[in-house]
Amino acid sequence: MDHTSHGTSEGQVKDPVCHMNVKVTDTTPRSTYGGQEYFFCAPGCKTTFDKDPAKYAG
Ligand SMILES: [Zn+2]
């Protein structure tokens, strides 16, 4: 089954702060906001998100 065309593609997500593609692993920085999980390329982006999640969660 190919799920890559739409919806959630596992393994690769977009960092909501810097819009980089992020590969999700066990050590990927993440935050939960509004019942959704967000992943970040670096701890710094998570810190930025956590300061003002509404701005980035869209
Ligand atoms: Zn980032």
N, CA, C, O and the ligand as a Tripos MOL2 file, in Angstrom:
@<TRIPOS>MOLECULE
protein
  233   231    59     0     0
PROTEIN
NO_CHARGES

@<TRIPOS>ATOM
      1 N           0.8370   -1.2050    0.0000 N.3       1 MET1
      2 CA          0.0000    0.0000    0.0000 C.3       1 MET1
      3 C           0.8640    1.2450    0.0000 C.2       1 MET1
      4 O           1.8630    1.3220    0.7160 O.2       1 MET1
      5 N           0.4820    2.1960   -0.7900 N.am      2 ASP2
      6 CA          1.2380    3.4370   -0.8680 C.3       2 ASP2
      7 C           0.4460    4.5550   -0.2030 C.2       2 ASP2
      8 O          -0.6190    4.9500   -0.6780 O.2       2 ASP2
      9 N           0.9780    5.0520    0.8940 N.am      3 HIS3
     10 CA          0.2760    6.0980    1.6340 C.3       3 HIS3
     11 C           0.9250    7.4650    1.4570 C.2       3 HIS3
     12 O           0.5810    8.4150    2.1600 O.2       3 HIS3
     13 N           1.8490    7.5620    0.5360 N.am      4 THR4
     14 CA          2.6450    8.7780    0.4670 C.3       4 THR4
     15 C           1.9460    9.9110   -0.2860 C.2       4 THR4
     16 O           2.3850   11.0580   -0.2010 O.2       4 THR4
     17 N           0.8780    9.6200   -1.0120 N.am      5 SER5
     18 CA          0.2790   10.6440   -1.8530 C.3       5 SER5
     19 C          -0.4250   11.7220   -1.0500 C.2       5 SER5
     20 O          -0.3880   12.8990   -1.4110 O.2       5 SER5
     21 N          -1.0690   11.3200    0.0470 N.am      6 HIS6
     22 CA         -1.7270   12.3200    0.8760 C.3       6 HIS6
     23 C          -1.8430   11.8160    2.3080 C.2       6 HIS6
     24 O          -1.4750   10.6790    2.6040 O.2       6 HIS6
     25 N          -2.3500   12.6570    3.1850 N.am      7 GLY7
     26 CA         -2.4920   12.2670    4.5770 C.3       7 GLY7
     27 C          -1.1590   12.2450    5.2790 C.2       7 GLY7
     28 O          -0.2230   12.9350    4.8760 O.2       7 GLY7
     29 N          -1.0710   11.4680    6.3080 N.am      8 THR8
     30 CA          0.1300   11.4280    7.1180 C.3       8 THR8
     31 C           1.1550   10.4850    6.5090 C.2       8 THR8
     32 O           0.8900    9.2950    6.3360 O.2       8 THR8
     33 N           2.3150   11.0160    6.1870 N.am      9 SER9
     34 CA          3.3900   10.1390    5.7440 C.3       9 SER9
     35 C           4.3270    9.9060    6.9180 C.2       9 SER9
     36 O           4.9180   10.8410    7.4580 O.2       9 SER9
     37 N           4.4470    8.6780    7.2920 N.am     10 GLU10
     38 CA          5.2590    8.3560    8.4610 C.3      10 GLU10
     39 C           6.7290    8.5440    8.1700 C.2      10 GLU10
     40 O           7.1980    8.2880    7.0600 O.2      10 GLU10
     41 N           7.4500    8.9930    9.1790 N.am     11 GLY11
     42 CA          8.8870    9.1040    9.0500 C.3      11 GLY11
     43 C           9.3640   10.4890    8.6690 C.2      11 GLY11
     44 O          10.4480   10.9070    9.0740 O.2      11 GLY11
     45 N           8.5590   11.2090    7.8880 N.am     12 GLN12
     46 CA          8.9930   12.5300    7.4370 C.3      12 GLN12
     47 C           7.8730   13.5400    7.6740 C.2      12 GLN12
     48 O           6.7710   13.3970    7.1440 O.2      12 GLN12
     49 N           8.1660   14.5470    8.4660 N.am     13 VAL13
     50 CA          7.1680   15.5860    8.7270 C.3      13 VAL13
     51 C           7.8080   16.9510    8.5460 C.2      13 VAL13
     52 O           9.0200   17.0630    8.3660 O.2      13 VAL13
     53 N           6.9820   17.9860    8.5960 N.am     14 LYS14
     54 CA          7.5110   19.3320    8.4150 C.3      14 LYS14
     55 C           7.6160   20.0340    9.7650 C.2      14 LYS14
     56 O           6.6740   20.0480   10.5570 O.2      14 LYS14
     57 N           8.7660   20.6040    9.9960 N.am     15 ASP15
     58 CA          8.9930   21.4240   11.1790 C.3      15 ASP15
     59 C           8.1470   22.6960   11.0390 C.2      15 ASP15
     60 O           8.3540   23.4710   10.1050 O.2      15 ASP15
     61 N           7.1870   22.9220   11.9650 N.am     16 PRO16
     62 CA          6.2970   24.0740   11.8160 C.3      16 PRO16
     63 C           7.0020   25.4140   12.0280 C.2      16 PRO16
     64 O           6.4660   26.4580   11.6550 O.2      16 PRO16
     65 N           8.1740   25.3960   12.6110 N.am     17 VAL17
     66 CA          8.8870   26.6450   12.8980 C.3      17 VAL17
     67 C           9.7210   27.0850   11.7020 C.2      17 VAL17
     68 O           9.6140   28.2290   11.2620 O.2      17 VAL17
     69 N          10.5440   26.1980   11.1770 N.am     18 CYS18
     70 CA         11.4560   26.5830   10.0880 C.3      18 CYS18
     71 C          11.0690   25.9470    8.7600 C.2      18 CYS18
     72 O          11.7110   26.2080    7.7430 O.2      18 CYS18
     73 N          10.0210   25.1100    8.7540 N.am     19 HIS19
     74 CA          9.4830   24.4880    7.5370 C.3      19 HIS19
     75 C          10.4530   23.5390    6.8630 C.2      19 HIS19
     76 O          10.3490   23.2700    5.6660 O.2      19 HIS19
     77 N          11.3920   23.0360    7.6380 N.am     20 MET20
     78 CA         12.2800   22.0010    7.1250 C.3      20 MET20
     79 C          11.6000   20.6510    7.2120 C.2      20 MET20
     80 O          10.7530   20.4390    8.0800 O.2      20 MET20
     81 N          11.9570   19.7350    6.3260 N.am     21 ASN21
     82 CA         11.4910   18.3710    6.4880 C.3      21 ASN21
     83 C          12.2980   17.6960    7.5910 C.2      21 ASN21
     84 O          13.5250   17.7780    7.6230 O.2      21 ASN21
     85 N          11.5890   17.0320    8.4890 N.am     22 VAL22
     86 CA         12.2220   16.4180    9.6440 C.3      22 VAL22
     87 C          11.9690   14.9200    9.6170 C.2      22 VAL22
     88 O          10.8370   14.4700    9.4420 O.2      22 VAL22
     89 N          13.0280   14.1630    9.7920 N.am     23 LYS23
     90 CA         12.8810   12.7230    9.9010 C.3      23 LYS23
     91 C          12.5890   12.3800   11.3540 C.2      23 LYS23
     92 O          13.3490   12.7390   12.2530 O.2      23 LYS23
     93 N          11.4800   11.6830   11.5750 N.am     24 VAL24
     94 CA         11.0540   11.3820   12.9380 C.3      24 VAL24
     95 C          11.7400   10.1250   13.4430 C.2      24 VAL24
     96 O          11.6290    9.0510   12.8510 O.2      24 VAL24
     97 N          12.4540   10.2850   14.5550 N.am     25 THR25
     98 CA         13.0440    9.1430   15.2300 C.3      25 THR25
     99 C          12.6910    9.2400   16.7090 C.2      25 THR25
    100 O          11.9840   10.1560   17.1270 O.2      25 THR25
    101 N          13.1810    8.3040   17.4860 N.am     26 ASP26
    102 CA         12.8920    8.3120   18.9200 C.3      26 ASP26
    103 C          13.4280    9.5540   19.6090 C.2      26 ASP26
    104 O          12.9150    9.9640   20.6500 O.2      26 ASP26
    105 N          14.4630   10.1540   19.0270 N.am     27 THR27
    106 CA         15.1110   11.2870   19.6820 C.3      27 THR27
    107 C          14.7080   12.6280   19.0810 C.2      27 THR27
    108 O          15.2260   13.6670   19.4920 O.2      27 THR27
    109 N          13.7930   12.6220   18.1180 N.am     28 THR28
    110 CA         13.3650   13.8770   17.5160 C.3      28 THR28
    111 C          12.6460   14.7400   18.5420 C.2      28 THR28
    112 O          11.7200   14.2640   19.2000 O.2      28 THR28
    113 N          13.0540   16.0080   18.6960 N.am     29 PRO29
    114 CA         12.3260   16.9000   19.6090 C.3      29 PRO29
    115 C          10.8750   17.0330   19.1720 C.2      29 PRO29
    116 O          10.5870   17.1760   17.9840 O.2      29 PRO29
    117 N           9.9600   16.9850   20.1420 N.am     30 ARG30
    118 CA          8.5400   17.0590   19.7920 C.3      30 ARG30
    119 C           7.7530   17.7970   20.8650 C.2      30 ARG30
    120 O           8.1620   17.8900   22.0220 O.2      30 ARG30
    121 N           6.6040   18.3180   20.4330 N.am     31 SER31
    122 CA          5.6870   18.9670   21.3590 C.3      31 SER31
    123 C           4.2800   18.5550   20.9910 C.2      31 SER31
    124 O           3.9810   18.2930   19.8260 O.2      31 SER31
    125 N           3.4250   18.5010   21.9820 N.am     32 THR32
    126 CA          2.0180   18.2540   21.7160 C.3      32 THR32
    127 C           1.2480   19.5340   21.9710 C.2      32 THR32
    128 O           1.3660   20.1540   23.0280 O.2      32 THR32
    129 N           0.4570   19.9180   20.9790 N.am     33 TYR33
    130 CA         -0.3440   21.1290   21.1240 C.3      33 TYR33
    131 C          -1.6840   20.8910   20.4460 C.2      33 TYR33
    132 O          -1.7440   20.4320   19.3060 O.2      33 TYR33
    133 N          -2.7660   21.2090   21.1650 N.am     34 GLY34
    134 CA         -4.0980   21.0300   20.6140 C.3      34 GLY34
    135 C          -4.3800   19.5900   20.2100 C.2      34 GLY34
    136 O          -5.1090   19.3310   19.2530 O.2      34 GLY34
    137 N          -3.7970   18.6660   20.9480 N.am     35 GLY35
    138 CA         -4.0340   17.2570   20.6820 C.3      35 GLY35
    139 C          -3.2520   16.7140   19.5030 C.2      35 GLY35
    140 O          -3.4500   15.5670   19.1020 O.2      35 GLY35
    141 N          -2.3570   17.5340   18.9360 N.am     36 GLN36
    142 CA         -1.5560   17.0870   17.8070 C.3      36 GLN36
    143 C          -0.0860   17.1280   18.1590 C.2      36 GLN36
    144 O           0.3450   17.9590   18.9580 O.2      36 GLN36
    145 N           0.6810   16.2390   17.5680 N.am     37 GLU37
    146 CA          2.1080   16.2050   17.8250 C.3      37 GLU37
    147 C           2.8610   16.9500   16.7300 C.2      37 GLU37
    148 O           2.5660   16.8130   15.5430 O.2      37 GLU37
    149 N           3.8380   17.7370   17.1570 N.am     38 TYR38
    150 CA          4.6780   18.4750   16.2220 C.3      38 TYR38
    151 C           6.1320   18.0750   16.4460 C.2      38 TYR38
    152 O           6.5710   17.8750   17.5790 O.2      38 TYR38
    153 N           6.8690   17.9640   15.3420 N.am     39 PHE39
    154 CA          8.2600   17.5330   15.4310 C.3      39 PHE39
    155 C           9.1750   18.6310   14.9130 C.2      39 PHE39
    156 O           8.7980   19.4340   14.0600 O.2      39 PHE39
    157 N          10.3970   18.6430   15.4570 N.am     40 PHE40
    158 CA         11.3170   19.7440   15.1550 C.3      40 PHE40
    159 C          12.6860   19.2250   14.7580 C.2      40 PHE40
    160 O          13.1130   18.1480   15.1730 O.2      40 PHE40
    161 N          13.3720   20.0360   13.9280 N.am     41 CYS41
    162 CA         14.6880   19.6430   13.4330 C.3      41 CYS41
    163 C          15.7320   19.7450   14.5310 C.2      41 CYS41
    164 O          16.7510   19.0570   14.4920 O.2      41 CYS41
    165 N          15.4770   20.6080   15.5140 N.am     42 ALA42
    166 CA         16.4530   20.8480   16.5700 C.3      42 ALA42
    167 C          15.7320   21.3140   17.8220 C.2      42 ALA42
    168 O          14.6180   21.8320   17.7470 O.2      42 ALA42
    169 N          16.3770   21.1280   18.9920 N.am     43 PRO43
    170 CA         15.7530   21.5930   20.2370 C.3      43 PRO43
    171 C          15.4050   23.0740   20.2110 C.2      43 PRO43
    172 O          14.4360   23.4960   20.8420 O.2      43 PRO43
    173 N          16.1930   23.8670   19.4850 N.am     44 GLY44
    174 CA         15.9300   25.2980   19.4010 C.3      44 GLY44
    175 C          14.5840   25.6040   18.7720 C.2      44 GLY44
    176 O          13.8960   26.5340   19.1930 O.2      44 GLY44
    177 N          14.2020   24.8250   17.7640 N.am     45 CYS45
    178 CA         12.9070   25.0410   17.1260 C.3      45 CYS45
    179 C          11.7760   24.6410   18.0680 C.2      45 CYS45
    180 O          10.7200   25.2740   18.0760 O.2      45 CYS45
    181 N          11.9890   23.6120   18.8480 N.am     46 LYS46
    182 CA         10.9810   23.2220   19.8430 C.3      46 LYS46
    183 C          10.7950   24.3260   20.8730 C.2      46 LYS46
    184 O           9.6680   24.6350   21.2600 O.2      46 LYS46
    185 N          11.8940   24.9180   21.3160 N.am     47 THR47
    186 CA         11.8300   26.0100   22.2780 C.3      47 THR47
    187 C          11.0420   27.1830   21.7050 C.2      47 THR47
    188 O          10.2030   27.7770   22.3820 O.2      47 THR47
    189 N          11.3270   27.5000   20.4550 N.am     48 THR48
    190 CA         10.6040   28.5900   19.7880 C.3      48 THR48
    191 C           9.1200   28.2820   19.7140 C.2      48 THR48
    192 O           8.2870   29.1490   19.9760 O.2      48 THR48
    193 N           8.7890   27.0490   19.3570 N.am     49 PHE49
    194 CA          7.3840   26.6320   19.2560 C.3      49 PHE49
    195 C           6.6960   26.7090   20.6120 C.2      49 PHE49
    196 O           5.5780   27.2110   20.7240 O.2      49 PHE49
    197 N           7.3720   26.2090   21.6370 N.am     50 ASP50
    198 CA          6.7740   26.1620   22.9770 C.3      50 ASP50
    199 C           6.4960   27.5570   23.5400 C.2      50 ASP50
    200 O           5.6070   27.7250   24.3750 O.2      50 ASP50
    201 N           7.2500   28.5500   23.0860 N.am     51 LYS51
    202 CA          7.0410   29.9090   23.5580 C.3      51 LYS51
    203 C           5.7270   30.4840   23.0340 C.2      51 LYS51
    204 O           5.0610   31.2700   23.7080 O.2      51 LYS51
    205 N           5.3680   30.0730   21.8090 N.am     52 ASP52
    206 CA          4.1770   30.6300   21.1820 C.3      52 ASP52
    207 C           3.5700   29.6140   20.2020 C.2      52 ASP52
    208 O           3.5570   29.8390   18.9920 O.2      52 ASP52
    209 N           3.0760   28.5060   20.7360 N.am     53 PRO53
    210 CA          2.6050   27.4090   19.8540 C.3      53 PRO53
    211 C           1.4920   27.8150   18.9080 C.2      53 PRO53
    212 O           1.4220   27.3290   17.7790 O.2      53 PRO53
    213 N           0.6180   28.7100   19.3660 N.am     54 ALA54
    214 CA         -0.5130   29.1090   18.5180 C.3      54 ALA54
    215 C          -0.0450   29.7520   17.2260 C.2      54 ALA54
    216 O          -0.7070   29.6480   16.1940 O.2      54 ALA54
    217 N           1.0910   30.4120   17.2870 N.am     55 LYS55
    218 CA          1.6210   31.0990   16.1160 C.3      55 LYS55
    219 C           2.0480   30.1190   15.0370 C.2      55 LYS55
    220 O           1.9170   30.3950   13.8440 O.2      55 LYS55
    221 N           2.5670   28.9560   15.4730 N.am     56 TYR56
    222 CA          3.1260   28.0170   14.5270 C.3      56 TYR56
    223 C           2.1860   26.8590   14.1860 C.2      56 TYR56
    224 O           2.2700   26.2780   13.1040 O.2      56 TYR56
    225 N           1.2980   26.5360   15.1110 N.am     57 ALA57
    226 CA          0.4280   25.3800   14.8790 C.3      57 ALA57
    227 C          -0.6220   25.6910   13.8180 C.2      57 ALA57
    228 O          -1.2080   24.7900   13.2170 O.2      57 ALA57
    229 N          -0.8490   26.9970   13.6000 N.am     58 GLY58
    230 CA         -1.7640   27.3780   12.5520 C.3      58 GLY58
    231 C          -3.1830   26.9120   12.7690 C.2      58 GLY58
    232 O          -4.0540   27.1780   11.9400 O.2      58 GLY58
    233 ZN         13.5470   23.6670   12.6210 Zn       59 ZN59
@<TRIPOS>BOND
     1     1     2 1
     2     2     3 1
     3     3     4 2
     4     3     5 am
     5     5     6 1
     6     6     7 1
     7     7     8 2
     8     7     9 am
     9     9    10 1
    10    10    11 1
    11    11    12 2
    12    11    13 am
    13    13    14 1
    14    14    15 1
    15    15    16 2
    16    15    17 am
    17    17    18 1
    18    18    19 1
    19    19    20 2
    20    19    21 am
    21    21    22 1
    22    22    23 1
    23    23    24 2
    24    23    25 am
    25    25    26 1
    26    26    27 1
    27    27    28 2
    28    27    29 am
    29    29    30 1
    30    30    31 1
    31    31    32 2
    32    31    33 am
    33    33    34 1
    34    34    35 1
    35    35    36 2
    36    35    37 am
    37    37    38 1
    38    38    39 1
    39    39    40 2
    40    39    41 am
    41    41    42 1
    42    42    43 1
    43    43    44 2
    44    43    45 am
    45    45    46 1
    46    46    47 1
    47    47    48 2
    48    47    49 am
    49    49    50 1
    50    50    51 1
    51    51    52 2
    52    51    53 am
    53    53    54 1
    54    54    55 1
    55    55    56 2
    56    55    57 am
    57    57    58 1
    58    58    59 1
    59    59    60 2
    60    59    61 am
    61    61    62 1
    62    62    63 1
    63    63    64 2
    64    63    65 am
    65    65    66 1
    66    66    67 1
    67    67    68 2
    68    67    69 am
    69    69    70 1
    70    70    71 1
    71    71    72 2
    72    71    73 am
    73    73    74 1
    74    74    75 1
    75    75    76 2
    76    75    77 am
    77    77    78 1
    78    78    79 1
    79    79    80 2
    80    79    81 am
    81    81    82 1
    82    82    83 1
    83    83    84 2
    84    83    85 am
    85    85    86 1
    86    86    87 1
    87    87    88 2
    88    87    89 am
    89    89    90 1
    90    90    91 1
    91    91    92 2
    92    91    93 am
    93    93    94 1
    94    94    95 1
    95    95    96 2
    96    95    97 am
    97    97    98 1
    98    98    99 1
    99    99   100 2
   100    99   101 am
   101   101   102 1
   102   102   103 1
   103   103   104 2
   104   103   105 am
   105   105   106 1
   106   106   107 1
   107   107   108 2
   108   107   109 am
   109   109   110 1
   110   110   111 1
   111   111   112 2
   112   111   113 am
   113   113   114 1
   114   114   115 1
   115   115   116 2
   116   115   117 am
   117   117   118 1
   118   118   119 1
   119   119   120 2
   120   119   121 am
   121   121   122 1
   122   122   123 1
   123   123   124 2
   124   123   125 am
   125   125   126 1
   126   126   127 1
   127   127   128 2
   128   127   129 am
   129   129   130 1
   130   130   131 1
   131   131   132 2
   132   131   133 am
   133   133   134 1
   134   134   135 1
   135   135   136 2
   136   135   137 am
   137   137   138 1
   138   138   139 1
   139   139   140 2
   140   139   141 am
   141   141   142 1
   142   142   143 1
   143   143   144 2
   144   143   145 am
   145   145   146 1
   146   146   147 1
   147   147   148 2
   148   147   149 am
   149   149   150 1
   150   150   151 1
   151   151   152 2
   152   151   153 am
   153   153   154 1
   154   154   155 1
   155   155   156 2
   156   155   157 am
   157   157   158 1
   158   158   159 1
   159   159   160 2
   160   159   161 am
   161   161   162 1
   162   162   163 1
   163   163   164 2
   164   163   165 am
   165   165   166 1
   166   166   167 1
   167   167   168 2
   168   167   169 am
   169   169   170 1
   170   170   171 1
   171   171   172 2
   172   171   173 am
   173   173   174 1
   174   174   175 1
   175   175   176 2
   176   175   177 am
   177   177   178 1
   178   178   179 1
   179   179   180 2
   180   179   181 am
   181   181   182 1
   182   182   183 1
   183   183   184 2
   184   183   185 am
   185   185   186 1
   186   186   187 1
   187   187   188 2
   188   187   189 am
   189   189   190 1
   190   190   191 1
   191   191   192 2
   192   191   193 am
   193   193   194 1
   194   194   195 1
   195   195   196 2
   196   195   197 am
   197   197   198 1
   198   198   199 1
   199   199   200 2
   200   199   201 am
   201   201   202 1
   202   202   203 1
   203   203   204 2
   204   203   205 am
   205   205   206 1
   206   206   207 1
   207   207   208 2
   208   207   209 am
   209   209   210 1
   210   210   211 1
   211   211   212 2
   212   211   213 am
   213   213   214 1
   214   214   215 1
   215   215   216 2
   216   215   217 am
   217   217   218 1
   218   218   219 1
   219   219   220 2
   220   219   221 am
   221   221   222 1
   222   222   223 1
   223   223   224 2
   224   223   225 am
   225   225   226 1
   226   226   227 1
   227   227   228 2
   228   227   229 am
   229   229   230 1
   230   230   231 1
   231   231   232 2
@<TRIPOS>SUBSTRUCTURE
     1 MET1         2 RESIDUE 1 A MET
     2 ASP2         6 RESIDUE 1 A ASP
     3 HIS3        10 RESIDUE 1 A HIS
     4 THR4        14 RESIDUE 1 A THR
     5 SER5        18 RESIDUE 1 A SER
     6 HIS6        22 RESIDUE 1 A HIS
     7 GLY7        26 RESIDUE 1 A GLY
     8 THR8        30 RESIDUE 1 A THR
     9 SER9        34 RESIDUE 1 A SER
    10 GLU10       38 RESIDUE 1 A GLU
    11 GLY11       42 RESIDUE 1 A GLY
    12 GLN12       46 RESIDUE 1 A GLN
    13 VAL13       50 RESIDUE 1 A VAL
    14 LYS14       54 RESIDUE 1 A LYS
    15 ASP15       58 RESIDUE 1 A ASP
    16 PRO16       62 RESIDUE 1 A PRO
    17 VAL17       66 RESIDUE 1 A VAL
    18 CYS18       70 RESIDUE 1 A CYS
    19 HIS19       74 RESIDUE 1 A HIS
    20 MET20       78 RESIDUE 1 A MET
    21 ASN21       82 RESIDUE 1 A ASN
    22 VAL22       86 RESIDUE 1 A VAL
    23 LYS23       90 RESIDUE 1 A LYS
    24 VAL24       94 RESIDUE 1 A VAL
    25 THR25       98 RESIDUE 1 A THR
    26 ASP26      102 RESIDUE 1 A ASP
    27 THR27      106 RESIDUE 1 A THR
    28 THR28      110 RESIDUE 1 A THR
    29 PRO29      114 RESIDUE 1 A PRO
    30 ARG30      118 RESIDUE 1 A ARG
    31 SER31      122 RESIDUE 1 A SER
    32 THR32      126 RESIDUE 1 A THR
    33 TYR33      130 RESIDUE 1 A TYR
    34 GLY34      134 RESIDUE 1 A GLY
    35 GLY35      138 RESIDUE 1 A GLY
    36 GLN36      142 RESIDUE 1 A GLN
    37 GLU37      146 RESIDUE 1 A GLU
    38 TYR38      150 RESIDUE 1 A TYR
    39 PHE39      154 RESIDUE 1 A PHE
    40 PHE40      158 RESIDUE 1 A PHE
    41 CYS41      162 RESIDUE 1 A CYS
    42 ALA42      166 RESIDUE 1 A ALA
    43 PRO43      170 RESIDUE 1 A PRO
    44 GLY44      174 RESIDUE 1 A GLY
    45 CYS45      178 RESIDUE 1 A CYS
    46 LYS46      182 RESIDUE 1 A LYS
    47 THR47      186 RESIDUE 1 A THR
    48 THR48      190 RESIDUE 1 A THR
    49 PHE49      194 RESIDUE 1 A PHE
    50 ASP50      198 RESIDUE 1 A ASP
    51 LYS51      202 RESIDUE 1 A LYS
    52 ASP52      206 RESIDUE 1 A ASP
    53 PRO53      210 RESIDUE 1 A PRO
    54 ALA54      214 RESIDUE 1 A ALA
    55 LYS55      218 RESIDUE 1 A LYS
    56 TYR56      222 RESIDUE 1 A TYR
    57 ALA57      226 RESIDUE 1 A ALA
    58 GLY58      230 RESIDUE 1 A GLY
    59 ZN59       233 GROUP 0 **** ****
